[in-house]
Amino acid sequence: MQWVVVQLTKIKLVVSYDGTDFHGFARQPKVRTVQGELESTLTRLLTCPTEVVGSGRTDAGVHAKAQVVHFHQDKGPEAKRYPYILRRSLPKDIVVTSACEVDSNFHARFSAVGKTYRYTLQTSRVEDIFTSRYAWHVPGKLNLNPVERALPYFIGEHDFTSFCASATPVKDKVRRLTELRLEAEGSFVHVYCSGTGFLQYMVRIIVGTLVDIGRGRLHPDSIPRILEARDRRLAGQTAPPNGLILWKVHYGEEQSK
């Protein structure tokens, strides 16, 4: 018997999505997910089962500006055509913003060296209906001076047990944050959080804690003690998912054809 070797092409997509009506990124039975929509659309387009691998999961209601995925094809469109082809096939709340062919050693998840998330707060007295899907409305005075004072305590390598979901099955909760900063824009405050890895709800609990600091419920200098205690009960509230966006996935040198 003569075996035929099929050369597969690996395609990288950068994907934006409004997570409001999804049960997260990862494929799940009987519910709508971003991975499920991408796979079913590509399977129809390429007329063969197509598995999509993402840089990581986002929870239900969380958005992405630049999620990264890859998949294989043995035949199909040129990579650069995918944003235009998929624009007609994908639902309106998913948009492929760019596509390229990558080397076989590229992996959307394992080649990533870090991620940046952005969380948006809206502090106006009345909520803006046109941005409510993408911001947490926190009316009233939010003092950013103590919030700024608290930010450096999170930078570096720490055990973030106090700042992740209590039920998370992950045993090693040590993560490294490389940046945590605020950016004010009118009545909006954006929190940018970058690191080499994140735990479930980690960014949302950090943001919820910062809001509690800004409202005087927690002292900024309490952060080292909360980190050291490794006790979720000591940190602040968990911010809702709608304000959180996966902003960028960072890669080192990446070989593209």
C-alpha positions in Angstrom: 0.0 0.0 0.0 1.3 3.4 -0.9 0.8 6.2 1.7 0.1 9.7 0.6 1.4 12.5 2.8 -0.9 15.5 2.8 0.8 18.8 3.6 -1.4 20.9 5.9 -1.3 24.6 6.0 -1.6 26.3 9.4 -3.7 29.5 9.4 -3.6 32.1 12.2 -6.7 34.4 12.7 -7.0 37.4 14.9 -10.6 37.6 16.1 -12.8 40.2 17.7 -16.1 39.4 19.4 -18.8 40.8 21.5 -19.1 38.2 24.3 -22.5 39.3 25.6 -24.5 36.5 24.0 -21.8 33.8 24.3 -21.2 31.2 27.0 -17.5 32.0 26.8 -15.0 31.2 24.1 -14.5 27.5 24.7 -16.6 24.9 23.0 -19.4 23.5 25.2 -22.3 21.2 24.3 -25.8 22.7 23.7 -24.7 26.4 24.3 -23.4 29.1 22.0 -19.7 29.7 22.2 -17.1 31.6 20.1 -15.1 28.5 19.4 -18.2 26.6 18.4 -19.3 29.3 15.9 -15.8 29.5 14.4 -15.5 25.7 14.0 -19.0 25.2 12.5 -18.4 28.1 10.0 -15.0 26.8 9.0 -16.2 23.2 8.7 -18.9 24.3 6.3 -16.5 26.5 4.3 -13.7 23.8 4.0 -16.2 20.9 3.8 -14.3 18.9 6.4 -14.2 18.9 10.2 -12.1 21.8 11.4 -10.8 22.3 14.9 -9.9 25.8 16.1 -7.3 26.3 18.8 -7.4 29.5 20.8 -4.8 31.4 22.8 -7.0 30.8 25.9 -10.5 31.0 27.2 -12.7 33.9 28.0 -15.6 33.6 30.3 -19.3 34.1 29.5 -19.9 37.8 28.8 -16.3 38.7 28.3 -15.3 40.3 25.0 -12.1 40.2 22.8 -10.5 42.8 20.6 -7.7 40.5 19.5 -8.2 36.8 20.4 -5.8 34.6 18.4 -6.7 31.2 17.0 -5.1 28.8 14.6 -6.4 25.9 12.5 -5.2 23.6 9.7 -6.4 23.2 6.2 -5.2 20.9 3.3 -7.0 23.1 0.8 -8.9 26.3 0.9 -8.6 30.1 0.4 -5.4 32.0 0.7 -4.9 33.1 4.3 -5.2 36.8 3.5 -8.7 36.3 2.1 -10.2 34.9 5.3 -11.3 38.2 6.9 -13.4 39.0 3.8 -14.8 35.5 3.3 -15.7 35.0 7.0 -17.3 38.4 7.2 -20.2 37.0 5.1 -20.4 33.7 7.0 -19.9 34.4 10.7 -22.5 35.9 13.0 -22.4 39.7 13.4 -20.9 39.5 16.9 -17.7 37.8 15.6 -15.3 39.5 13.2 -12.0 38.2 11.9 -9.7 41.3 11.7 -6.6 39.6 10.1 -5.3 36.3 8.9 -1.9 34.9 7.9 -0.2 31.6 7.2 2.2 30.6 9.9 5.0 28.0 10.4 4.1 24.6 11.7 5.7 25.3 15.1 3.4 28.3 15.9 0.7 27.5 18.4 -2.0 30.1 19.4 -1.8 29.1 23.1 1.7 27.7 23.7 3.6 30.2 21.6 2.0 33.1 23.6 4.3 34.9 26.1 1.7 37.1 27.6 -1.7 38.8 27.4 -3.2 42.3 27.9 -6.7 42.8 29.2 -8.6 46.1 29.4 -11.4 46.6 31.8 -13.6 49.7 31.4 -15.5 51.5 34.2 -18.1 54.2 33.7 -18.4 56.7 36.5 -21.1 59.0 35.3 -24.3 59.5 37.3 -26.4 58.0 34.5 -25.4 55.0 32.6 -24.6 55.4 28.9 -26.9 52.9 27.1 -24.7 52.8 24.1 -21.6 51.6 26.0 -23.3 49.5 28.7 -22.4 46.2 27.0 -18.7 47.1 27.4 -18.4 48.9 30.7 -19.2 48.5 34.3 -21.3 51.4 35.6 -20.0 52.5 38.9 -21.9 55.8 39.6 -20.6 58.1 42.3 -17.2 59.3 43.4 -14.3 57.1 42.6 -11.1 58.5 44.1 -8.3 57.4 41.7 -5.5 58.6 43.9 -5.5 55.7 46.3 -6.2 53.4 43.3 -3.0 54.6 41.7 -1.2 54.0 45.0 -2.3 50.4 45.1 -1.3 49.5 41.5 2.5 48.8 42.1 1.7 46.2 44.8 0.3 43.9 42.1 3.3 44.1 39.7 5.7 41.2 39.7 5.4 37.5 40.6 2.8 36.7 43.3 0.6 33.9 44.5 -2.8 35.3 43.4 -5.0 32.9 45.4 -6.8 35.9 46.9 -7.6 37.2 43.5 -9.0 34.2 41.7 -12.2 32.1 41.7 -12.3 30.1 44.9 -13.4 27.0 43.0 -10.6 27.1 40.4 -9.0 23.6 40.0 -5.6 25.1 39.2 -3.1 24.3 42.0 -0.3 26.6 41.1 -1.7 30.1 41.5 1.6 32.0 41.1 1.4 34.5 38.2 3.5 37.4 37.0 1.9 40.8 36.2 4.1 43.1 34.1 1.8 46.1 33.9 -1.3 47.5 35.7 -2.3 51.1 34.8 -5.2 53.4 34.6 -6.3 55.6 31.7 -9.0 58.2 32.2 -11.2 59.1 29.2 -14.1 61.5 30.2 -16.4 59.6 32.5 -14.6 56.3 31.6 -11.7 54.7 33.4 -9.8 52.0 31.6 -7.7 49.5 33.6 -5.0 47.8 31.5 -3.6 44.6 33.0 -0.7 42.7 31.3 0.9 39.5 32.5 2.4 36.2 31.5 -0.7 34.3 32.6 -4.0 34.7 34.4 -6.3 32.7 36.7 -10.1 32.5 36.4 -11.7 35.9 37.3 -8.3 37.3 38.3 -8.5 40.5 36.3 -12.2 41.0 37.4 -11.3 40.6 41.1 -8.3 42.9 40.8 -10.6 45.5 39.2 -13.3 45.0 41.8 -10.7 45.4 44.6 -9.5 48.7 42.9 -13.1 50.0 42.9 -13.5 49.1 46.6 -10.2 51.1 47.2 -11.5 54.0 45.2 -14.7 54.1 47.3 -12.8 53.9 50.6 -13.8 50.4 51.5 -10.3 49.0 51.3 -6.9 50.7 52.0 -4.4 50.7 49.1 -1.6 49.5 51.5 -3.7 46.4 52.4 -2.8 44.7 49.1 0.4 43.1 50.2 -1.4 41.6 53.2 -4.2 40.3 51.0 -1.8 38.7 48.6 0.2 37.1 51.5 -3.0 35.7 53.1 -4.0 33.7 50.0 -7.7 34.1 51.1 -10.3 35.1 48.5 -12.5 36.5 51.2 -10.1 39.4 51.9 -10.0 40.8 48.4 -12.7 43.0 46.9 -15.8 42.2 44.8 -15.7 40.4 41.5 -16.3 43.0 38.7 -19.0 41.9 36.2 -17.8 40.4 32.9 -19.2 43.0 30.5 -16.4 45.5 31.1 -13.6 43.1 30.3 -11.9 42.8 26.9 -9.0 40.5 25.9 -7.1 43.3 24.4 -4.0 41.7 22.9 -2.1 38.3 22.9 1.7 38.8 22.9 4.1 36.5 21.0 7.8 36.3 20.7 9.5 35.9 17.4 7.1 34.0 15.2 8.0 32.5 11.8 5.4 33.3 9.1 5.7 32.0 5.6 
